[in-house]
Amino acid sequence: METDYNLMDFSNNTEVEENSDFRDFEGTDVKDMRLEAEAVVNDVLFAVSNMFVSKSLPCAEDMAYINVETRERNRYCLELTEAGLRVVGYAFDQVDDGVQNPYHETVYSLLDSVSPAYREAFGNALLQRLEALKRDGQS
């Protein structure tokens, strides 16, 4: 069965789109990487010397850059995408196209691989939290 449709019939049907129940779902599956990057920074700032979302490198819905200085005083520029995080430069706001580092699923994994002092600080914070929970459970 063949049906012919006139494209003009569909082109001016904006009232249906404007009042559609689906309007509120537009774009909900797209992450804002700047917000994701801010969350990453807030999660691990306690265990590094300095960490912040880059203000000079471009940020988009699908990519953001984070600058981090480890407790060993090493500086990195990290790229955050849907694929994860990876080191793309060895100075703040520096992206070196020649750097081909692997992606890490989490910031914890990435920092664990580049900073023994991060690993120690994270472990100490975890231990303190467990001890506090134990104290709270005994009182």
N, C-alpha and C positions, 0 to 999 in steps of 0.2 A: 504494500500500500504506500503510495507516494503522497506526500502532503507538501504543498507550497506555502511558504510563509512570506509575508511581506515584511522586510526588515524595518520599514517605517512604523509598523505597528508596535515594535518594541523600543524604538529609539527615544520616545518621549514619555515613557512610563515612569517618571521620577517620583510620582506620588506614592506608588507602591514601595519603591526603594526607601524613601524618606520615612515612611511609617512602618517599615518592616521590623518585625521582632528580632531579626538577625543583625540589625544595625549595631547593636551593642557588642556583638562578638567580633566586629571588624578589627583585625590586627591583634587579637588576643594571643595568637600563637607565636608572635614575634617578640623576642626578648630585647630589652633595651640594654645593651652591653655596658653603657655608662653606669647604670644602676647595679648591674652585676659586678662591675669592677669596684664600685664603692663598697659593696657587701664583702667582696674578697678582702679589701684593705681592712675593713673593720674587724674581720674575723681573725687576722693574724698580726695586726699592728703591735700587739704586746710582745711579740717574739722576734721582732726585727728592729733595727735602728731607726729606719725611716721608710715610709711607704705611702704613695699617693697616686691618684689617677692623673695621668699626663694632661696638662692643659694646652701644650703646644702641638702635640701630635693629633691627627684627626680622629674623631670618635664617631662611630656610626652605630646603627641598630645591630650590626653583625660583628663589630670589632671595637675594642678599646685597648688602650695601652696603660700599663701600670709601671711606675718606677719604684724600685725597691733597693734599699741599702741594708745588707745583712749586718749582723753584729760583728762579723769579721771585717767590715768596712768595704766589702765588695759591692759594686753597683751594677744593677741589671735593669734593662727595659724589657718588660714582659708584654706579650701580645695575648689578649683574651678573645677567643672566638668560641663558636659552638663546639669546635673540636677540642677545646681545652685551653691550657696556658702553656706558653713556651718562651724561652729566652730568645729575644731577637736582637739584643744589643748589650754591650758591656759598659754603658754609661747612661745617665738619665736622658730620656728623650732621644735616644739614638737607635735607629733601626738599620741594621747592617744586612743587606740582601744576601750576602755571602754566608751568613750564619744559618745553619740547617740543624737546629736542635729539635728533639722530639717533643711532641705535645704531652702534657701531663693532665690527667683528668681533674685533679684538684690542686689548689695552691699548696696544700700540705705536702703533697708528693713532690712538687717542684722544689719547694724550699728545703725539704728533707734531703733532696739530691744535691743541693748547692751549698748548704749551710749547716755544718755540725752544731754551731751555736744555736741555730733555730731549733734543731732537734732536741737539744738539751733544755732550752727554754720551754718548749712545748711540753716535754716530759715532766719538767718541774711544775708547770702550771696544772697539768693533769693530776699529778700526785697531790698537790695542795688542795685541789678540788675534791678528790677522793677522801682525803683526810678530813676536810670540812664536812663532807656528807656523813662520814663515820661519826664525827663528834656530834653532829645534829641528831643522828639516829640514837645515840646513847643518852641524850638529855631528855 
